[in-house]
Amino acid sequence: MMFKDRQEAGELLAQKLRKIIKGEDFVTVTLLRGGIVLGKRISDYYGIPLLPLSVKKIGAPLNPELAIGAVTFDKTSYFDKDLIGHLRVDEDYIERLLEIKSKEALMLHQQFKDKISLKDKKVIIVDDGIATGTTAICASIYTRKQGAKRIILATPVIGKDTFTNIKKYFDRVVFLKIVDNFMSVSQFYKNFPQITDRDVLNFLL
C-alpha cells in the first residue's frame, strides 16, 4: 500500500479508529511536524481537541539519521540503551545532544503551545509513519507523565520489528500497514512534501 499523500493517509487512519474513538475524553496528540496533517484530519473527523507535541530525535554520532533517543520540549526523554551500548556512545555526547535537541524542541513548542490538559484523557498519539519508534515512545512517556489514562498510537505505517519493540509503551497500536523493510517514511507516500512552521500554524487555525 502506498498513500497518495498525508491527507489520504489521515482519512484512512481516521476511519480505522472508528471502533476506538467513542464517547468523550479523547485528545489527539500529533507529533510535529509530519504528524500534524494526519492529526488534524482525525481531530476534525471526531470533533476532538488537537494538541501539537514537539519531540526531537537524537541521532547517533556518525549517523544522525539513526535514532538513539528522543526528547520533548520539557526534557522528557527516551533512549535506546541497547543501541547506545552497541554503538558505544559516550555520556558526554548524549548530554550535549540532549541539551541541544531539547532547546530545539522548546523553540518549536513556543510557536504552537496549547493549554489542553491531558489529565485523565484518552490520548491518540499520531505520526505519519513509525520507523524506529523513539519519538513515539518519548511522546508516550510525556503524555503518561501528564496524567493520560489511556495512550493509543495511530500511524499509517510501522516496521514489524519496531511494532514488536514499542507496543509495550502503549495501550494499543493502530496501523494501516506493517512492513519488514522500513527504510524511510517517505517511501510509503507518492507525495511527501516537507511540513513548514507556517503549514503547522495553518492547520491549527
N, C-alpha and C positions, 0 to 999 in steps of 0.2 A: 504493500500500500504506500503510495506517495501522495502527499497532500498538495493541493493547488497552492495554498498559502496558509498563513496562521489563522486567517479568518475562517477558512473552511475547517481547519483542524479544531478551532474553538467551537464551532457549531456542532460538529460531530461529537466532541467531548461533552458538551452541554447535554446533548441527547442521551449520551451514555450514563449520565449522572441522574437520570430521571427517578430511578428507584432508590436513590440515596438521599437526594436533597428533598426532604419532605418536612413540612412544618416550619417553625421559626428557629431562631438562634444560629443560623448559618452565616458565615462570613467567608468571602473569597479572598485569600491572601495570594497575591500574584508576585512572582519573582521578577525584579527589574533586570534588564529592560524587556527581554524577549517574551516573558510570560504575560505582559500587560494586555496584548491583543486577545489572547485566549481568556484571561481572567475577566476582562471587560465583557466579553460575549456571555460567559457563564453568569456573571453578575446581573446582566440585563435580562437574560433568559429566565432567571428565577426571582428577580427583584430583590436581591440580597446585597448587603454592603460589599464594597471593594476596597481592600487595603493593599497598597503597594509596599513591598518589602525590599529593602536594599541589602543584598548579600553579595560579597565579593569572593571570588575564587582565589585561593593561594596556590600558585604553581610551583613545581619542582625547580631546583636551582638551574639545571641545564636544559630543562624542558618546561617552560612556563605554561604550556597548554595542558600538561599533565597535572591534574589537581591533587594536591596532598592534603588540602583542607579548605575551609571557608570561614568567613567572619561577617557578622552583621554590623550595622552602624553603631550598636551599643557594645560591641566587642564580644557578643555571644559567639563562640567559635566551636568548630568541629575539626578534628584532624584524624587522618587515616594513619594510625600508629604503625600498622604492619608495613604500609608502603614507605613511611618515613624511615623505619628501621632498615628496610631492604635497600633503600637509596642512600642510607647513612647521612641523612640531612641533619646538620648540626643545629643546636638550640639557638645560637645567635641569629642564624638565617631565619628561623621560624619567628623569633621575637621581632626581628626587623620587619619582616613581611606582614606580620600581624598588625603592627603599628601603621604601616603604610596603607594596607588594604582597608583597615577599619576607618581610617581617615577618608579614604575614597568613598566608602560606603556611607559615611556620615554626610559628606558633601552632597551625595545623591539624595539621601534621605531628607535633607533640609529643604530640597526643592519640592518634594512630593509628600511630606509628612502629613499624617491624618491622626485624628484623635479617637478613632474607632477602638473600642475596648474588645479584647479577645477573652476576657474572663468569662468562664462558663459557656463559651461559644463552641459550636461545631465548625471547625476550620477546614476549608478546602484549599490546600496549597497547590498552585497551578504554575507550570512552566511549559515551554514549547517543546521540550524533549529532555530526557534524563540520560546523560552519558555515564558519568562516574557516580553521580548522586551526592556529592559532597555539599553542594549548595542547598539541595533539598533537605538533607539531614540537618544541616545548620538551621534552616528555616523551621524544621520540626522542633528542634531544641528551643529555639527562640519562642515559638508560639506556645509550647508547653510551659515555658517559664512565665509567659504572660497569663496563664490560667486557663488555656483552652481545654475543654473536657473531652474533645474527640478531634483527631487530626487525620485527614484523608489527603493523600497525594493524588493529583489528577494530571495526567500528561498524555499527549497523543502517542508517544513512542518511548520505549525504555529498553536498555540492554538486558539480556536474560541474566547474566551474571550480576549485574547491578541490582536487578529486582531481588534476587536471592539475598544479596548483601544488605539491602536497605529496608526491606519490608518490616523488620522488627521495630523500626523507628516510627511506624505509622499504624493507625488502627485499620487502615485499608489503603491499598494502592490500586487506582483505576487507570487503565491504559487502553488505547485502541490497537496498538501493535507492540509486540515484544520480539526482539531480534537477537541473533547470535553475533553478527559482525556490526558493531556500532562504532563508526569512525568519527562522525560528527553529526550534530543535529540537522545541519543544512542538507545532508544527503537525502532526507526524507521529505523535502519540500521542493516544488518546482520553482516557487518564487519565495525568496528568503531575504528580504531587504534588512539592512541594519536599522534598529529602532533608535531614534534620537530622543533627547530630552523633550524636545518640542512635541514629538509624537506622543510621549507619555502624558504630557500636560493636556493634549487634545483628548486623549482617552478618558482622562479624569474629570473633564469639564461636564 
